[in-house]
């Protein structure tokens, strides 16, 4: 516990991520019958480990306001992010390994095959509010031959970057806190190397593809900026009423659309098209509010290295639906527009 506080107080780190929490919580973890003894209640939970994690989290949050603790916990243990005074472990966030594996599996498929894996992008919302989740592109996913994020994507170099941009736009709008592993924010194609570090030279003016990498970097900067100034994306992050599917079963189109809502009800509409074709006049039922909608972010924008297809003018609803243009391999965000 003192060690955790030491890192936060002396080195001013932003948070602690605890690895393999499941291996601490279960007495029978990786043990065969006869290699472990039940706790005093006859269960397989390690009560001492639970008490330690509760003490560590409570102490860190009391001593170091603003720090976050994150658990990499791979089971369905209840209450990982519940406060310690109600019996939880007291972590601030839990690593959403299900979302990470499912979504990366989906985008690794060629677009023509993605319709058969549509549920891998929607299943996360079944359990999204069971804990306070962090959406991670884990260090485990970009080493040991698993490839960097942009290299996981199908298609040529343009399509790979477009897939990454669309994926990041989807990720930033999805409930949960976003976490990229270094190098992914500028589409580094090589796996992580602890000897070399991030390949910052990819952004140098003299490098022939520098603009390609800067486009992804500029998108991540814009996503962060837009996220911070859009309460709908974070204000009700742990409230089911802050989310509503608009298009959840458009598997044939590789399209996902949902609304996020702020505390005052102000919405943001996120639409992802994981198909390499432009979809014109795509109908989405957004409700009976007569407000027009304005595109505020488009991962296919030319500034980010895209083709520049989008919705430059406000889109007026008819009978509760709007018709918008969906750029290829892209995510667009729209918000109400005062005409």
C-alpha positions as CSV (number, residue, x, y, z in Angstrom):
1,X,0.0,0.0,0.0
2,X,2.8,2.4,0.9
3,X,4.5,1.5,-2.5
4,X,1.3,2.5,-4.4
5,X,1.1,5.8,-2.5
6,X,4.8,6.4,-3.1
7,X,4.5,6.3,-6.8
8,X,1.6,8.7,-6.7
9,X,3.0,11.2,-4.2
10,X,6.6,11.2,-5.2
11,X,6.5,10.6,-9.0
12,X,3.1,12.3,-9.6
13,X,1.8,9.5,-11.8
14,X,-1.7,9.7,-13.1
15,X,-2.8,6.2,-12.1
16,X,-2.0,2.6,-11.3
17,X,-3.0,-0.4,-13.4
18,X,-3.0,-3.6,-11.5
19,X,-2.2,-6.6,-13.6
20,X,-3.9,-10.1,-13.4
21,X,-6.2,-9.2,-10.5
22,X,-8.1,-12.5,-11.1
23,X,-5.0,-14.4,-10.1
24,X,-5.1,-12.7,-6.7
25,X,-8.8,-13.0,-6.1
26,X,-9.3,-16.7,-6.5
27,X,-7.6,-19.3,-4.4
28,X,-8.0,-21.9,-7.1
29,X,-6.6,-19.8,-9.9
30,X,-4.4,-22.0,-12.1
31,X,-4.5,-24.7,-9.4
32,X,-5.9,-28.2,-9.7
33,X,-8.1,-30.0,-7.2
34,X,-6.1,-30.6,-4.0
35,X,-3.7,-27.7,-4.6
36,X,-5.8,-25.1,-2.8
37,X,-7.9,-24.8,0.4
38,X,-11.2,-23.0,0.6
39,X,-11.6,-19.9,2.7
40,X,-13.2,-19.9,6.1
41,X,-16.6,-19.7,4.5
42,X,-15.9,-22.7,2.1
43,X,-15.6,-20.4,-0.9
44,X,-12.8,-20.0,-3.4
45,X,-12.3,-16.2,-2.9
46,X,-9.1,-15.1,-1.4
47,X,-10.3,-12.9,1.5
48,X,-6.8,-11.6,2.3
49,X,-6.3,-10.4,-1.3
50,X,-9.7,-8.7,-1.3
51,X,-8.9,-6.9,1.9
52,X,-5.5,-5.8,0.5
53,X,-6.9,-4.4,-2.7
54,X,-9.7,-2.6,-0.8
55,X,-7.1,-1.0,1.5
56,X,-4.8,-0.1,-1.4
57,X,-7.6,1.6,-3.4
58,X,-9.1,3.4,-0.4
59,X,-5.8,4.7,0.7
60,X,-4.7,5.8,-2.7
61,X,-7.9,7.7,-3.4
62,X,-7.9,9.3,0.0
63,X,-4.2,10.4,-0.1
64,X,-3.9,11.2,-3.8
65,X,-7.1,12.9,-5.1
66,X,-7.3,12.8,-8.9
67,X,-5.4,9.6,-9.4
68,X,-7.1,6.6,-11.0
69,X,-6.7,2.9,-10.2
70,X,-7.5,0.4,-13.0
71,X,-8.0,-3.4,-12.6
72,X,-7.1,-5.9,-15.3
73,X,-9.6,-8.4,-14.1
74,X,-10.6,-11.1,-16.6
75,X,-13.6,-12.7,-14.9
76,X,-17.1,-11.6,-14.0
77,X,-16.2,-10.8,-10.4
78,X,-18.9,-8.5,-9.1
79,X,-18.0,-5.1,-7.7
80,X,-14.5,-4.5,-9.0
81,X,-15.3,-0.8,-9.3
82,X,-17.8,-0.6,-6.5
83,X,-16.7,1.6,-3.5
84,X,-15.1,-0.2,-0.7
85,X,-17.7,1.0,1.9
86,X,-20.3,-1.1,0.0
87,X,-18.1,-4.2,-0.3
88,X,-16.5,-3.5,-3.6
89,X,-12.8,-3.6,-4.4
90,X,-12.7,0.1,-4.9
91,X,-11.0,0.4,-8.3
92,X,-11.8,3.4,-10.3
93,X,-12.0,1.5,-13.6
94,X,-12.0,-2.0,-14.9
95,X,-10.1,-3.1,-18.1
96,X,-12.8,-4.0,-20.6
97,X,-11.1,-7.0,-22.1
98,X,-14.3,-8.3,-23.7
99,X,-14.8,-5.1,-25.7
100,X,-11.1,-5.0,-26.7
101,X,-11.0,-8.6,-28.0
102,X,-14.4,-8.4,-29.7
103,X,-13.9,-5.1,-31.5
104,X,-10.4,-5.9,-32.6
105,X,-11.6,-9.2,-33.9
106,X,-14.4,-7.4,-35.9
107,X,-12.1,-4.8,-37.6
108,X,-9.5,-7.4,-38.5
109,X,-12.0,-9.0,-40.9
110,X,-12.4,-7.9,-44.5
111,X,-15.4,-5.6,-44.8
112,X,-17.3,-8.2,-46.9
113,X,-17.1,-10.6,-43.9
114,X,-17.9,-8.2,-41.2
115,X,-21.7,-8.7,-41.4
116,X,-21.2,-12.2,-40.0
117,X,-19.5,-10.7,-36.9
118,X,-21.8,-7.7,-36.3
119,X,-22.6,-8.8,-32.7
120,X,-18.9,-8.5,-31.8
121,X,-19.4,-4.7,-31.9
122,X,-22.7,-4.5,-30.1
123,X,-22.4,-7.2,-27.4
124,X,-20.4,-4.8,-25.1
125,X,-23.5,-2.8,-24.5
126,X,-25.2,-5.8,-22.8
127,X,-22.8,-5.5,-19.9
128,X,-21.5,-1.9,-20.3
129,X,-23.0,-0.7,-17.0
130,X,-22.0,-3.6,-14.8
131,X,-18.7,-1.8,-13.9
132,X,-16.9,1.4,-14.7
133,X,-15.0,0.4,-17.7
134,X,-11.9,1.5,-19.5
135,X,-11.7,0.7,-23.2
136,X,-8.1,-0.3,-23.8
137,X,-5.9,-1.0,-26.8
138,X,-3.7,-3.1,-24.6
139,X,0.0,-3.5,-24.7
140,X,-0.7,-7.3,-25.0
141,X,-2.4,-6.7,-28.3
142,X,0.4,-4.9,-30.1
143,X,3.4,-7.2,-29.4
144,X,4.3,-10.8,-29.7
145,X,3.3,-11.0,-33.4
146,X,-0.2,-9.6,-32.8
147,X,0.7,-6.5,-34.9
148,X,0.2,-2.8,-34.2
149,X,-3.4,-1.4,-34.5
150,X,-3.1,-0.1,-38.1
151,X,-1.4,-3.4,-39.2
152,X,-4.3,-5.5,-38.0
153,X,-6.6,-3.8,-40.5
154,X,-7.4,-5.3,-43.9
155,X,-6.8,-3.6,-47.2
156,X,-4.2,-1.3,-48.6
157,X,-2.5,1.5,-46.7
158,X,-5.3,4.0,-47.3
159,X,-7.9,1.5,-46.2
160,X,-5.9,0.5,-43.1
161,X,-5.7,4.1,-41.9
162,X,-9.3,4.7,-42.7
163,X,-10.3,1.6,-40.7
164,X,-8.2,2.9,-37.8
165,X,-9.8,6.3,-37.9
166,X,-13.3,4.8,-38.1
167,X,-12.5,2.5,-35.2
168,X,-11.1,5.4,-33.1
169,X,-14.2,7.5,-33.8
170,X,-16.4,4.6,-32.7
171,X,-14.3,4.0,-29.6
172,X,-14.3,7.6,-28.4
173,X,-18.1,7.7,-28.7
174,X,-18.7,4.3,-26.9
175,X,-19.4,4.4,-23.2
176,X,-16.2,3.9,-21.2
177,X,-12.9,5.6,-20.9
178,X,-10.5,5.4,-23.8
179,X,-6.9,4.2,-23.6
180,X,-4.4,3.9,-26.5
181,X,-1.0,2.2,-26.3
182,X,1.8,4.5,-27.4
183,X,2.4,4.6,-31.1
184,X,-1.2,3.8,-32.0
185,X,-2.2,7.6,-31.9
186,X,-0.2,8.2,-35.1
187,X,-0.7,4.8,-36.8
188,X,2.7,3.3,-36.1
189,X,2.8,0.2,-38.3
190,X,5.5,-1.7,-36.4
191,X,5.0,-3.6,-33.2
192,X,6.1,-1.9,-30.0
193,X,9.8,-2.2,-29.1
194,X,11.0,-1.4,-25.6
195,X,14.5,-0.8,-27.1
196,X,13.3,1.6,-29.7
197,X,10.2,3.3,-28.2
198,X,7.6,5.1,-30.4
199,X,8.7,5.7,-34.0
200,X,8.3,9.5,-33.8
201,X,10.3,9.9,-37.0
202,X,7.2,8.7,-38.9
203,X,5.9,12.3,-38.3
204,X,9.0,14.0,-39.6
205,X,8.5,16.4,-42.6
206,X,11.1,14.6,-44.7
207,X,9.4,11.2,-44.3
208,X,7.3,10.4,-47.5
209,X,4.3,9.1,-45.5
210,X,4.5,11.7,-42.7
211,X,1.2,13.3,-43.7
212,X,-0.5,9.9,-43.4
213,X,0.6,9.5,-39.9
214,X,0.0,13.1,-38.9
215,X,-3.6,12.7,-40.2
216,X,-4.3,10.0,-37.6
217,X,-2.5,12.0,-35.0
218,X,-4.6,15.1,-35.8
219,X,-7.8,13.0,-35.6
220,X,-6.8,11.8,-32.1
221,X,-6.2,15.4,-31.0
222,X,-9.6,16.4,-32.4
223,X,-11.3,13.4,-30.8
224,X,-9.8,14.4,-27.4
225,X,-10.7,18.1,-27.9
226,X,-14.3,17.3,-29.0
227,X,-14.7,14.8,-26.2
228,X,-13.7,17.3,-23.5
229,X,-16.2,19.9,-24.7
230,X,-19.1,17.4,-25.3
231,X,-20.8,16.4,-22.0
232,X,-22.9,13.8,-23.7
233,X,-19.8,11.7,-24.2
234,X,-18.9,11.5,-20.5
235,X,-21.4,13.0,-18.2
236,X,-23.6,9.9,-18.0
237,X,-21.0,7.4,-18.9
238,X,-22.2,5.0,-16.2
239,X,-25.9,5.6,-16.6
240,X,-27.8,3.4,-19.1
241,X,-30.2,6.3,-19.8
242,X,-27.2,8.1,-21.4
243,X,-27.1,5.7,-24.3
244,X,-29.6,4.6,-27.0
245,X,-29.1,2.5,-30.1
246,X,-30.3,4.0,-33.4
247,X,-29.0,1.3,-35.7
248,X,-28.0,-1.9,-33.9
249,X,-28.9,-4.6,-36.5
250,X,-27.7,-3.1,-39.8
251,X,-25.3,-6.0,-40.2
252,X,-25.6,-6.1,-44.0
253,X,-24.4,-2.5,-44.2
254,X,-21.7,-2.7,-41.6
255,X,-23.3,0.3,-39.9
256,X,-23.6,1.1,-36.2
257,X,-25.4,4.2,-34.9
258,X,-26.2,5.3,-31.4
259,X,-27.1,8.4,-29.4
260,X,-25.3,9.6,-26.3
261,X,-27.0,12.1,-23.9
262,X,-25.7,14.7,-21.4
263,X,-27.2,15.4,-18.0
264,X,-29.5,18.0,-19.6
265,X,-30.5,15.6,-22.4
266,X,-28.3,17.2,-25.1
267,X,-27.5,14.4,-27.6
268,X,-24.6,13.4,-29.8
269,X,-25.3,11.0,-32.7
270,X,-22.4,8.7,-33.6
271,X,-22.6,6.7,-36.9
272,X,-19.9,4.3,-38.1
273,X,-19.7,2.8,-41.6
274,X,-17.3,-0.1,-41.6
275,X,-17.8,-0.7,-45.3
276,X,-15.6,0.8,-48.0
277,X,-18.6,2.2,-50.0
278,X,-20.3,5.5,-49.7
279,X,-23.9,5.3,-48.5
280,X,-26.0,8.1,-49.7
281,X,-29.3,9.1,-48.1
282,X,-28.9,6.6,-45.3
283,X,-32.0,6.8,-43.1
284,X,-31.7,6.9,-39.3
285,X,-34.6,7.4,-36.9
286,X,-33.4,9.9,-34.3
287,X,-36.7,10.7,-32.6
288,X,-39.5,13.1,-33.1
289,X,-37.5,16.2,-32.2
290,X,-37.7,18.6,-35.2
291,X,-34.1,19.8,-34.6
292,X,-31.7,19.7,-37.5
293,X,-28.4,17.9,-37.1
294,X,-24.9,19.2,-37.9
295,X,-21.8,17.1,-38.6
296,X,-19.1,18.1,-36.1
297,X,-16.6,15.3,-36.6
298,X,-15.8,13.1,-39.7
299,X,-13.0,10.7,-39.6
300,X,-13.0,10.7,-43.5
301,X,-12.1,14.5,-43.5
302,X,-9.3,15.4,-45.9
303,X,-7.4,16.9,-42.9
304,X,-7.2,13.5,-41.4
305,X,-6.1,11.8,-44.7
306,X,-9.6,10.8,-45.8
307,X,-11.5,11.3,-49.0
308,X,-13.6,14.3,-47.8
309,X,-17.1,12.7,-48.2
310,X,-19.5,14.0,-45.6
311,X,-22.4,16.2,-44.7
312,X,-21.3,19.9,-44.9
313,X,-24.8,21.3,-44.4
314,X,-27.3,20.8,-41.5
315,X,-29.6,17.8,-42.0
316,X,-33.3,18.3,-41.4
317,X,-35.4,15.5,-40.0
318,X,-38.6,14.2,-41.6
319,X,-41.0,12.2,-39.5
320,X,-38.4,11.6,-36.9
321,X,-35.7,10.4,-39.4
322,X,-32.7,12.0,-41.0
323,X,-31.0,11.0,-44.2
324,X,-27.2,11.5,-44.2
325,X,-24.3,10.5,-46.4
326,X,-22.0,7.9,-44.7
327,X,-18.4,8.2,-45.9
328,X,-16.5,5.0,-46.6
329,X,-14.7,3.3,-43.6
330,X,-15.6,6.2,-41.4
331,X,-17.3,7.5,-38.3
332,X,-19.3,10.7,-38.2
333,X,-20.6,12.6,-35.2
334,X,-23.6,14.9,-35.4
335,X,-25.2,17.3,-32.8
336,X,-28.4,19.3,-32.9
337,X,-28.1,22.5,-34.9
338,X,-30.1,25.7,-34.3
339,X,-31.4,26.9,-37.6
